[in-house]
Amino acid sequence: MNKTIINFKILTFLLLASFVVNADLIIKNNDAHTESLRALLAEEKILVNPEDAIGGQMFGNAVSISGNRALIGANRDNLNGSFSGSAYIFEFIGSQWVQTQKITGDDTITNDGFGYSVSLGQDRLLVGAYSKIIDGVASAGAVYVFDFSNGVWNQTARLTANIPLLTAQFGYSVSLFGDKALIGAPSNGTGVAHVFEIDEDTLEWIQSTTLLANDGAFGDRFGQSVSLYQNRGLVGANQTQPGRNGTAYIFESLSNNQQTKLIASDGQDRDGFGISVSLFENRALIGASKDDDINGESSGSAYIFDLDTMNDLWVETEKLTANDAAGNDEFGHSVSLHGDRVLIGAWSDDDNGVNSGSIYFYDFDGDFWNQSDKLTPSEGSSGEEFGRAVFLTHDWAIAGTIKDSDNGSAAGAAYAYREDVIFVSGFD
């Protein structure tokens, strides 16, 4: 197993290299004396091993993290034919992210797009190949399950819809939680989302439920985005008619079609609400990257919904926009939620050149959500599209930059960020 170590960059407050982001976590005011804990974001650029480097594979188009392990898609890799796709597993070992395995499906061929969507659990992962031909049906799509055993990731299942449909794009979006998988297939009719789980008797994956919007219409793209938390699912439909303003649906139980429809309080035509979704406990985050707001066309936004448990109602509690929003930033194209923190990608932001991209952090103070950080990569440049995919955990944030060219034109890269907390003290 090749474990080539990737160059690691830690940007510290003392060195002031490229950029450092400080976030006050605890502040105690004792007249003239201030004590605080500060979190310093450490950055590492993640690239595939040299032997896997190839231009155009768009490594970083999908990202997921669990613990100190990352799963990163490269849906245009040519390992098994043009655009057959692949995915890479990295582990944080010592102080560095190390590529430990490259995976692809056992039947992956040209144009499958394996790696377009990914989701990582503790010892299990999902990889979507939404363009795969199934039983002669074009772009019906498939999702591959891998399990970790004896130090190696092995494919243990290939999931497809019980009835493959033409251009359904099964696997366009995926989300894993334990022994359950939620899989979007947005491109046939209204779109659907499929629930798979492991049968307790046979230990095989079975399609247990198909989720549909009660008010779905042709072209809604229901299943464009999905997120799964315990037995609750969130499904985005970013092209709902008329006007393509977008909708998202909460399914309280994956075993039935009980649903709550979420819409933006100020939604307008072509906002694309639901292009990205993230679910954590009793909170939902929904991106609307084409929203114009007051910041310009397609500046973008994202919405927080919380469950009012007393009244059993989902309530929009805040709309998020970037402090420096500008037209065509597409803030909200990617979103991730963990507890009281939010990560949002704006792949078309221009801080490091046209379409260089950026990511934003928001933190909840108990009353309001506040933008706490904006990050651009230390090596960012025009056209790299940093923030096309993002993922957030308690310890890590990761963002893909699909057109980074360190390994060739549009080879792609990812950046991982971790908070290192230190104690600082000072006097007024």
C-alpha positions, 0 to 999 in steps of 0.5 A: 500500500503506497502511503506517500506523504503529502506536503503539509502546511500549517499556517500559524499565528506567529509565522503569519504565512499567507493567511491566518484566521482567528476566532474568539471562543471564550473571552473574559473581561476583567477590567484591563485584563483580557484572557481568551482561547483562540482557534487557529485554522491550519491548512493542508492541500491534499493532492493524489499520489504522483502515480495517480496524477492526471489532468482533467480528473477533477479530484475534489468534485465530492468530499466527505470526512468521518473521524480522521479519514476523508473520501474524495471523488474524481468523477472524470478520472480515466482509470477504466476508460474516459470519465470512468471515475474513481475515489480516493481515501486519505487518512490523517496520520501523525500530522499529515493527510496520507493517501491510503487507497484508490477505489473504483467499481468492479464493473466501472467503464467509460462515462460512468462518472464513479465518484460524482457523489460520496458519503463516508461513515466510520467503516463504510462508504458510498460512491455514486456513478450516476451515468452508469448504464444498467441493463441497457438503460442509459444513465440509470445510475448506480451506487457502490458500497465499500466496507473497511476490513483488515486494513482494506476497503472492499466493494461489498455491494452495488445498489441500483433502483429496483426498476432502472429508468432512462436518464434517472441519474440514480446516485447523483446524490448520496448520504449514508448513516449507519446501515441506511443510505439515501440516494437521489435520482433527480432526472427522470420525471419529477425525480425520486429518492431511494432508501436502502438499508441492510436486511437484518436476516439476509444482511443484504442491502435492499431498497426499502422505500422510494420517496416522492414529493406529494406535489411533484411536477415534471422537471423538479429535480427532486433528489438533486441533493440529499442528507440523512440523519438517523431515520430522518431525510432531507431532499432538495428539489432545486428546479420546482415549477413554476419558476424553478425557485426550488423546494426541499422536503423533510421526511420524518421517517424513511419508512413512509412518505410523511413529509414537510415541504420547506420553501424560502420565505422570500423565494423568487424564480430561479433561486435554485433553493435546494441545490444543496442540503445538509441535516443535523439533529433538528436543524436543516441547512439549504442552499440557494446559489442562484438567489439574487438577494440584494447583492447581485444576480446569483450572489447566492444565499442559504437558509437555516430551518429549525424544528420547533419540537413543542409544535412539531413544526419546521421554522425558517430561523435565518437566511445567510448571505456573505458579508462581501457578497457579489453577483455570480458568486453562487454562495450556497452551491455547497453547504454542510452543517454540524451542530452550531457551525455551518460551512458554505461554498461560493465556487465563483467568488473572485477574491483570487481571480475570476471563479477562484472560489471561497468558503464561509463559516458561520457560528450560532451564538444562541440567538443569531448566526454570525459569519465567523470566517471566510477562507480562500486557499493559500495557493488559490488562483483564477478558475480553480472553483474552490468550494464546489464541494464542502464538508464539515465535522466537529474537527475538520472542514474540507473543500474541493477545488476541482480545477487546481492544476498542480497535477495537470490542467483541472486535475483538482485538489482539496484543502483540509482545515483544522482548528488548533486551540491555544491560550493567549493573554494580553492587557489593554 
